[in-house]
Amino acid sequence: MRKRRFILVMLLVAAVLLSACGTGVPGIVDEGASHFAQGKDEEDYGKWGLDKDDLDKLIKKYSGSYQGTSGTPMSPSQYDDIKNNSQDDPQPAVSSDIGSIEQLTELMLQEYRKLSETVVFMPVNGFDPDIPHNLNDIAREIKRRDPIAGTGVEAWTWWIDPATGEYTVRINYSFETDELRRMRAETEKKCDEAAQQIYKPNLSEYELVLAVNDFLCASVYYPSQEPYAPVTHTAYGALVDGCAVCDGYSCAAKAILDRLGVQCDFVVGVCTNGGGHAWNLVNIEGDWYQLDITWNDCISGYDFFLVTDDYMKGSRTWNYAVYPATPSIGYREKNGP
């Protein structure tokens, strides 16, 4: 009898744990699940509305990890090295005529995907690039379009030919080219596997987003110590290593939701303490809603699940003109949990 009572208690404990941090979709297994809760240092910040003190703790612990892409002017000697090396390159960079920021964004995205190290372009039709401002905007925009190709880039350097006005941009990656190519391929595979396991014909957009949120919360942990390794800023870190910071979570979420046919955006901004942060916007039933899976994971709750712009403004700011706006009422407030 005592043995039966012990087994019953253990089954009840297991059920509670699964309901608290499971995916809600059976069969989802990720290598990162074995690391779940390591280093995450979770706290009970409360559900459905954090008080100011708890929100301040959350901001202090889990912001400032977003890794933007920096850029610096190239020295004449650096440019000469690139020019000399290109003579021995069997596929040297070919100059492209670029007449708008959109064309430049598309060019950089293509070169990111090819893992090119040098990009050369000539502004035409009155286009006057604002370097490095344009390049920082482009780095953000590329992640919005391709969250896997958009990661792994550490910095740029650039040179403007004083005689012709031609631009040369050097891309510095965080990893060796062959390693990054392997990481991207493995990330694509993991995203495909996750999407295939989550997808069911009868799931609504809301249920798909919920499943992705819960999947990442169950299989990824936030590293406990800085400095954060470059891989934690990638979807690879989230999906393969099971360890990521905000942009790793957000890139993984977008990559999976893209495969599930749910519109998802990658957002960057600044928290009230000045720390950079990344999260997502998702489109459900024609309306956009804010989604911060990183913070949902760190509080083991849903305080940042399908909420409004006004709610998010309590902890951060972002370029409101760049991203779609949400309704004035959150999805769960309007439709119930």
ZIDAWO-V592629 format. One line per field, one symbol per residue. phi: phi as a letter, one per 30 degrees, with the letter a starting at -180 (. if undefined). psi: psi as a letter, one per 20 degrees, with the letter a starting at -180 (. if undefined). burial: # if it has 9 or more other C-alpha atoms within 8 Angstrom, else .. A space follows every 50 residues. Layout:
phi = ???
psi = ???
burial = ???
This chain:
phi = .dddddddddddddddddddbddibdjdbbedddceididhdbddjchjd dddddddddddbbjcdcdccbbdddedddddddddddcddbddcdcdbca dddddddddededdhdcbbbbcdbhidbecccedddddedddddcbdcdd cjccabbbbcdddcidcbcccccdbdeddddddddddedddddddddddb ecddeeddddddedddddcbbdddbddddeddccdeeddcdibacedded dddddddeddicdbcccbabddcjddababcbcbhjccbdbcdededdch bbdcchccedddddbabaddddcddcddbdddddcjd
psi = ghgghgggghhgggggghhhjriioqiopqhihijpipjhlqqnjrqmoq rgghhhgggghkrjiporpqqqqqqhhgghgggghhhiphmqpppqppjr hghhghghgghghikqhpppqoprkjpnqnpigghghhgghghhhnighi rjpgrqqqpoohghjqpppppoqirqghghggggghggghggggghhhpq hjprgghgggggghghhhiqqpqipqqpqhhijqhggghghkpqaghggh gggghghghijpppqppqaprijipqqqarqqopkiqqqqonhghgghil akhkolarghghiiirqrnhhhqqqrriprghhhiq.
burial = ................#...###.#..#.####.##...#.........# ...##..##..#####..#.#..#....#......#...........##. #.###..##.##...#.######...#......###.#######.##### #########.....#########......##.##.###.###.##.###. ..#.#..##.#############....#..#################### ##########.###########..##########...############# #.#######..#..###........##..###.....
